[in-house]
Amino acid sequence: LMDYAKADTAKIKGTELLQQEAYIQALEHFEMAAEIDTENEEIYFNLGYTLSKLGRTPEAVQAYQKTVEIFPDYGEAHNNLGNLLLNEKAYVRAIRHFQRALEINPDHASAQNHLGTALSKQGKIGEAVPHFIKATRLDQGYIQAWCNLGNAYLVQGRTQDAEIAFSTALS
C-alpha cells in the first residue's frame, strides 16, 4: 500500500507539473508512478500525453496503447493514439482508434474530424465528408473541421459548398 501511495503522490505531482507545461519534470513523476502502479490507465494516459508533448512519439504510442489495454473504453486515449498514428501516416491503425473513440462517444468532435482526415489521406473523400460535417455540427467553432470540409468539397468539385465552409471558418 505504501508503494501505491507513492505512485499516487507521483501522479498528482506529475499532473501539477503537466498543467504548468513542465513536461520534463512531469515525465519523471509519471515514469516513477508507472514503475510502481502498472495497471493505472490515468498514469499511462498522462505519460502518453507528456511524451507526445516532448516529441517522443514511439514511446507516447506505447503509453497510449497500454492505457487502452488497461481500460479499453477510454475514448480520449483512443483519440490521442489515433492522432499520433495519423501523424505517423499509419492511417489504417489511426482509423481503428478514431472509430473506437466514436463508438465510446459519438459526439467527440475531434475524433470525427480526425477520422475524416485519416480517410481523406487515403483518398476516401466521400467517406470523410460526413465526419467533417458531424464535427462542425458538434462544434460550430471548430475552424480546422470547417477547413477540412472545405478542402474535401473542393476535391469533390463542390466549389459553392467549399466557399460556404471556408467562409464559416473565417467568420
C-alpha positions in Angstrom: 0.0 0.0 0.0 2.9 2.3 0.7 4.1 1.9 -2.9 0.7 2.7 -4.3 0.6 5.8 -2.1 4.0 6.8 -3.6 2.6 6.2 -7.1 -0.4 8.3 -6.4 1.7 11.1 -5.0 4.0 11.0 -8.1 0.9 11.0 -10.3 -0.5 14.1 -8.6 2.8 15.9 -8.7 3.2 14.9 -12.4 -0.3 16.3 -13.2 0.5 19.6 -11.5 3.7 19.9 -13.5 1.9 18.9 -16.7 -0.6 21.8 -16.1 2.4 24.1 -15.8 3.8 22.7 -19.0 6.9 21.5 -17.2 7.0 18.4 -19.4 10.4 17.0 -18.5 9.7 17.2 -14.8 6.2 15.8 -15.2 7.6 12.9 -17.2 9.9 11.9 -14.3 7.0 11.7 -11.9 4.7 9.8 -14.4 7.5 7.3 -15.1 8.1 6.8 -11.4 4.3 6.2 -10.9 4.2 3.8 -13.8 7.0 1.7 -12.4 5.0 1.2 -9.2 1.4 1.1 -10.5 1.5 -0.8 -13.8 -2.3 -1.0 -14.1 -3.4 2.6 -13.7 -4.8 3.9 -17.0 -4.6 7.6 -15.9 -0.9 7.3 -15.2 -0.3 5.9 -18.7 -2.6 8.4 -20.3 -0.7 11.3 -18.8 2.6 9.6 -19.6 1.5 9.3 -23.3 0.4 12.9 -23.4 3.7 14.1 -21.8 5.8 12.0 -24.1 3.9 13.3 -27.1 4.5 16.9 -25.9 8.2 16.1 -25.8 8.1 14.7 -29.3 8.8 11.2 -28.2 6.2 9.7 -30.4 7.1 6.0 -30.4 7.1 6.0 -26.6 3.9 8.0 -26.5 2.2 5.5 -28.7 3.3 2.7 -26.4 1.9 4.6 -23.3 -1.4 5.2 -25.0 -1.6 1.5 -26.1 -1.0 0.5 -22.5 -3.8 2.9 -21.5 -6.3 1.3 -23.8 -5.1 -2.2 -22.9 -5.9 -1.4 -19.3 -9.1 0.4 -20.0 -10.5 -0.3 -23.5 -13.3 2.2 -23.1 -11.0 5.2 -22.6 -12.2 7.2 -25.6 -9.8 10.1 -25.3 -6.9 7.7 -25.2 -8.1 6.1 -28.4 -8.4 9.6 -30.0 -4.9 10.7 -28.9 -3.4 7.4 -30.0 -5.2 7.9 -33.4 -3.7 11.4 -33.7 -0.2 10.1 -33.1 -0.7 7.3 -35.7 -2.3 9.8 -38.1 0.8 12.0 -37.9 3.0 8.9 -38.5 0.9 8.1 -41.6 -0.3 4.8 -40.1 -3.8 5.6 -41.4 -5.4 2.2 -41.0 -4.4 1.9 -37.4 -5.4 5.5 -36.8 -8.8 5.0 -38.3 -9.4 2.0 -36.0 -8.7 4.1 -32.9 -10.8 7.0 -34.1 -13.7 4.6 -34.8 -13.3 3.1 -31.3 -13.3 6.6 -29.8 -16.5 7.3 -31.6 -18.1 4.0 -30.5 -17.5 5.2 -27.0 -18.5 8.8 -27.6 -20.2 9.5 -30.9 -20.2 13.3 -30.1 -16.5 13.6 -29.9 -15.9 16.4 -32.5 -12.1 16.0 -32.6 -12.4 12.2 -33.3 -15.0 12.9 -36.0 -12.6 15.5 -37.7 -9.5 13.3 -37.4 -11.3 10.2 -38.7 -12.3 12.3 -41.7 -8.7 13.5 -42.1 -7.4 9.9 -42.0 -10.0 8.8 -44.5 -9.2 11.7 -46.8 -5.5 10.9 -46.6 -6.5 7.5 -48.1 -8.3 9.2 -50.9 -11.7 8.3 -49.4 -13.2 11.8 -49.6 -16.8 10.6 -49.9 -16.4 8.7 -46.6 -14.6 11.6 -45.0 -17.1 14.4 -45.7 -19.8 13.1 -43.3 -17.3 13.1 -40.4 -16.2 16.7 -41.2 -19.9 17.7 -41.3 -20.6 16.0 -38.0 -17.6 17.6 -36.4 -18.8 21.1 -37.5 -22.3 20.3 -36.2 -20.9 19.2 -32.8 -18.6 22.2 -32.6 -19.7 25.1 -34.8 -16.5 27.0 -34.0 -14.2 24.1 -35.0 -12.1 26.0 -37.6 -10.0 23.1 -38.7 -13.0 20.9 -39.3 -14.6 23.7 -41.4 -11.3 24.0 -43.4 -11.1 20.2 -43.8 -14.7 20.2 -45.0 -14.0 23.0 -47.5 -11.0 21.1 -48.9 -12.9 17.9 -49.2 -15.7 19.8 -51.1 -13.0 21.3 -53.4 -11.7 17.8 -54.2 -15.3 16.8 -55.0 -15.7 19.8 -57.3 -18.3 21.3 -55.0 -16.9 24.9 -55.1 -20.0 26.6 -53.7 -20.1 24.3 -50.7 -16.4 24.8 -50.2 -16.8 28.5 -50.3 -19.5 28.3 -47.6 -17.3 26.1 -45.4 -14.3 28.4 -45.8 -16.4 31.5 -45.1 -17.7 29.9 -42.0 -14.2 29.1 -40.9 -13.2 32.7 -41.4 -16.2 34.0 -39.5 
